[in-house]
Amino acid sequence: MAVTATAHAYIPIPRAKDLDVRFVPKPELARGAAFGFDAVVADAHWIQAVQIVGGENGRDPSVHGPLLARLVDVTTSLDPFVDHPYRFAAVWLIDSVESVRAANRILERGIAYHPRDWRNRFHLAFNQFFYLQDQAAAAETLEPAVQLPGAPRYLGRLAARLRSQTAGIDASAAFLQEMVRNAPDGYAKAEYEKALDEIETERRARLLDQAREAYRQRTGRDVARVEELAEGPDAVLRALPPEPHGWEWVFDEEGRVVSSYLGKRYQAHVHPVWNEKQREWRAKLDAERKGDAR
């Protein structure tokens, strides 16, 4: 004990702000050094991660992104049945494309060991949609979560919206029709039927988009009102498709044709505050692709 205490006195203990990934072993090495005490070693690394996030530099993920990724990777590798560390990774590993991909690998492990927990699928789908901007992957990840215990009712509609961006609204409608048939209660069924109604509205709005493009090509100008598509000598439609709710077709603030009843198009919506953030991530992804091409 005396020798151990003396040795420890001379071992430099790095401060949290001075730590980097070199101080954390790879998961396979940590498991070999744990001598069967995997859960204890996992807890030690988890505590380090929490302390770093709670420290003076913790609010800036870019400071410790790779370190946090390694710490949570060790934690979940040695004790994969832990719970919160998986979502911790999703929240904090967002400083770079590399960090998001590391968080996604950790979340995939969480899905494997907690297959009936919808939250890990939700966070993974969000990362795929918002940061990596892969809506097809996000829809594929999210769809199985819809039927899991405790999953909120809006997940089915969100998955359908994501699917509509890549596979089309017909695929979304087929998915929702299946959800209607298997709805656990009347409230859920009503939610899915409402989404099917939105898809029908979107289908008609897309027909108007096509007519609008034909009008531009014919006249060299755009319409000022949606009704002009079926009026006057330059009309490209005999009649406008009726708005399903008895309301009107109008232009929204971005100039898109929308139902005055819904006021929006059928797609996954991002709050305007986050639009700039999405553009930043699109630039990061473009830079990564260019680097891979070189």
C-alpha positions, 0 to 999 in steps of 0.5 A: 500500500505504501509503494502504491501510494508513493507511485500514485503521488508521482503519476501526473493526473491530467485535468479534464480540459487537458484530456484527449483521446490518447488517455482512453484505451480502445474498447477491446483493450479496455475489456482485456484490462478489466479482468472481468470487471467490465461494468466497473470499468464502463462506469469509470469511463462514463463518469469521465464523460459526464464530468467533461460535459459538465466542465468549463468547456463542456458546452462546446462539443468541438473541444472534446468531440473525439474524446467523448466518442471514445469514452462512450464507445468504451462505456457501451462496449463493456456494458452494452445494456446501459441506457442513457449513454446512447442518447448522451452520444446523440446529443453531444457528438454533433461537432462534426460529420465524423462525430455524428457518424460515431454517435450513429454507430453507438446508437446502432449498438443501443438498438441491438441491445435495446431492440424495444426502446424506440428512443434510440431509433428516433435519435438515429433517424434524427441524425440521419435526417438532420445532420447527414441529410439522408432521408431514406435512411432516416425513414428506414430507421424510424419505421420499425419504432412506430410499433414499439412500446411507448412510441408516440403516435406522431412517429408513424406520420413522421416516418411517412413524411420522410419516406415521401421525400425519397420513395414518393407519396405512393410509398408513404400512402401504402405505409400509412394504409398499413398503419391504419389497418394495424392501429391499436386504437381509434385515436391512432387510426384517426392520426394515420387517416389524417396523414392520408388526407394530407397525402391526397392534398399533396398529390393534387398540389404536385399536379399543380406544380407540373401545370405551373411549369408547363405554363412557364415554358409556354408563356415565359412567365409565372402565374400571379394566382393559381387560378390562372393555370385554368383561365384565359388563352394561356391556360394549361388546365381545363379546371383546377383539381379541387382542394380536398377540404373545399378551401382554395389553392394559394401560394405560401411565403416561399411561392409554393402552391399550398392548400389554404386549409393546410398552409404547407406541403407534405414533407418533414418540416424544419423550424426556420431557426434551424434552416441555417444550421442545416445549410452549414451541415450541407456544406460539411457533407459537401466538403467531406465528399470532395475530400473522399473524391480526392 
